[in-house]
Every structure is written in C-alpha cells, then in structure tokens.
Amino acid sequence: MACDFGVVCFAPHVKPDDTANVGKYLVVWQRQHGTWKVLCDSYNMNGTNSPVNQ
C-alpha cells in the first residue's frame, strides 16, 4: 500500500492563503496482481465553509 498527498491549486499563480482556489488531496494506492490500483481518492477545498476554519 502507498499514499500520495499534497496541496493542489485550481487557478494560475495562486497564493497559499487563497482559500477559494487551494485545496488538499490524498490518494491511497494498493498493489493488486502486480499492478498499482487506486483504492481511495479524496480532496477538499480550503474554503471558508470548511469545519476547520470555524
């Protein structure tokens, strides 16, 4: 099993504090019969409606 995570920007030249265009992602991979398959793919935006910001 492996994972890939990070920050994604949905507009050119976005600054990290631009909550409308910046989000986070997580992809979990699982090896099946010698090839890697996506087990779970998830993301969320850093928008003001995020429970983290409340």
BAFI-3210 file (N, C-alpha, C; in Angstrom, 3 decimals, decimal comma, padded with zeros to 6 digits):
// residues 54
n [1|2|3|4|5|6|7|8|9|10|11|12|13|14|15|16|17|18|19|20|21|22|23|24|25|26|27|28|29|30|31|32|33|34|35|36|37|38|39|40|41|42|43|44|45|46|47|48|49|50|51|52|53|54]
n.u [000,847|000,443|000,694|-000,265|-000,085|-000,967|-000,943|-003,175|-003,659|-006,165|-006,140|-004,176|-001,064|-001,671|-001,833|-000,897|-002,731|-005,101|-008,074|-010,222|-009,268|-007,430|-006,628|-006,517|-005,239|-005,569|-004,447|-004,810|-003,084|-003,149|-001,507|-002,323|-002,220|000,297|000,102|-000,461|-003,306|-005,848|-007,092|-008,447|-009,472|-009,335|-010,271|-010,305|-011,463|-009,973|-011,833|-013,979|-016,163|-015,264|-015,090|-012,779|-012,032|-013,879]
n.v [-001,155|002,291|005,888|009,139|012,534|016,015|019,511|021,255|023,552|025,456|027,470|029,667|030,977|031,076|032,023|030,583|031,367|031,800|030,807|030,083|028,857|026,893|023,656|020,410|017,082|013,478|010,355|006,914|004,029|000,621|-002,432|-004,796|-007,930|-007,426|-004,878|-001,357|000,001|002,492|002,893|004,683|008,015|011,290|014,693|018,066|021,439|024,529|026,350|028,911|027,665|025,413|023,071|023,200|025,848|027,048]
n.w [000,000|-000,659|-000,407|-001,609|-001,148|-000,794|-001,766|-003,863|-006,513|-008,030|-009,884|-011,949|-010,683|-007,921|-004,504|-001,320|000,721|-000,575|-000,213|-001,802|-004,061|-003,432|-002,278|-000,576|-001,135|-001,117|-002,028|-002,006|-002,709|-003,834|-004,262|-006,654|-007,925|-009,087|-010,222|-009,652|-008,141|-007,686|-004,532|-002,898|-003,455|-002,613|-001,908|-000,609|-000,361|000,776|001,612|003,138|004,272|005,440|008,131|009,672|009,710|011,346]
ca.u [000,000|001,191|-000,186|000,199|-000,877|-000,372|-001,762|-003,498|-004,134|-007,116|-006,025|-002,761|-000,424|-002,435|-001,080|-001,412|-003,853|-006,292|-008,867|-011,199|-008,630|-006,410|-007,178|-005,624|-005,676|-004,998|-004,710|-004,285|-002,862|-002,990|-000,957|-003,164|-001,725|001,477|-000,101|-000,987|-004,686|-006,287|-008,040|-009,259|-009,024|-010,132|-009,737|-011,220|-011,027|-009,675|-012,801|-014,441|-017,170|-014,586|-015,216|-011,503|-011,963|-014,938]
ca.v [000,000|003,546|007,059|010,372|013,623|017,318|020,696|021,470|024,903|025,385|028,675|030,009|031,964|031,134|032,116|029,587|031,861|031,932|029,641|029,727|028,127|025,977|022,533|019,315|015,805|012,236|009,188|005,668|003,024|-000,756|-003,296|-005,961|-008,779|-006,841|-003,513|-000,436|000,464|003,497|002,375|005,814|009,306|012,270|016,053|019,081|022,817|025,281|027,437|029,413|026,775|024,253|022,987|023,531|027,302|027,553]
ca.w [000,000|-000,735|-000,438|-002,227|-000,575|-001,007|-001,990|-005,269|-006,831|-009,134|-010,710|-012,134|-009,808|-006,673|-003,258|-000,368|001,521|-001,442|000,187|-002,835|-005,161|-002,928|-001,524|-000,240|-001,697|-000,618|-002,871|-001,430|-003,749|-003,376|-005,308|-006,927|-009,024|-009,719|-010,709|-008,657|-008,361|-006,724|-003,561|-002,451|-003,981|-001,875|-001,805|-000,089|-000,573|001,982|001,640|004,426|004,833|005,999|009,588|010,294|009,840|012,222]
c.u [000,904|000,195|000,522|-000,680|-000,190|-001,404|-001,976|-004,058|-004,992|-007,137|-004,544|-002,308|-001,174|-001,479|-001,685|-002,600|-005,115|-007,186|-009,881|-010,587|-007,551|-007,088|-006,114|-006,146|-004,948|-005,415|-004,048|-004,244|-002,701|-002,478|-001,823|-002,620|-000,601|001,302|-000,711|-002,361|-005,023|-007,349|-008,994|-008,645|-009,915|-009,464|-010,770|-010,609|-010,767|-010,641|-013,277|-015,516|-016,572|-014,749|-013,927|-011,419|-013,010|-014,523]
c.v [001,233|004,697|008,229|011,480|014,952|018,411|020,852|022,883|024,835|026,632|028,992|031,068|032,161|031,220|031,127|030,064|032,120|030,722|029,216|028,841|027,148|024,877|021,499|018,030|014,648|011,118|007,983|004,628|001,654|-001,596|-004,538|-006,699|-008,111|-005,437|-002,660|000,062|001,515|002,883|003,477|007,102|010,376|013,643|016,929|020,456|023,480|026,429|027,794|028,540|025,503|024,226|023,358|025,036|027,864|027,556]
c.w [000,000|-000,731|-001,080|-001,669|-000,832|-001,182|-003,488|-005,434|-008,087|-010,001|-010,872|-011,130|-008,492|-005,486|-002,248|000,472|000,703|-001,211|-000,862|-003,915|-004,723|-002,107|-001,229|-000,880|-001,033|-001,558|-002,202|-002,538|-003,117|-004,545|-005,437|-008,141|-009,807|-010,281|-009,601|-009,073|-007,305|-005,821|-003,096|-002,984|-003,364|-001,924|-001,110|-000,288|000,782|002,177|003,036|005,047|005,419|007,524|010,326|010,570|010,793|013,671]
res [m|a|c|d|f|g|v|v|c|f|a|p|h|v|k|p|d|d|t|a|n|v|g|k|y|l|v|v|w|q|r|q|h|g|t|w|k|v|l|c|d|s|y|n|m|n|g|t|n|s|p|v|n|q]
***
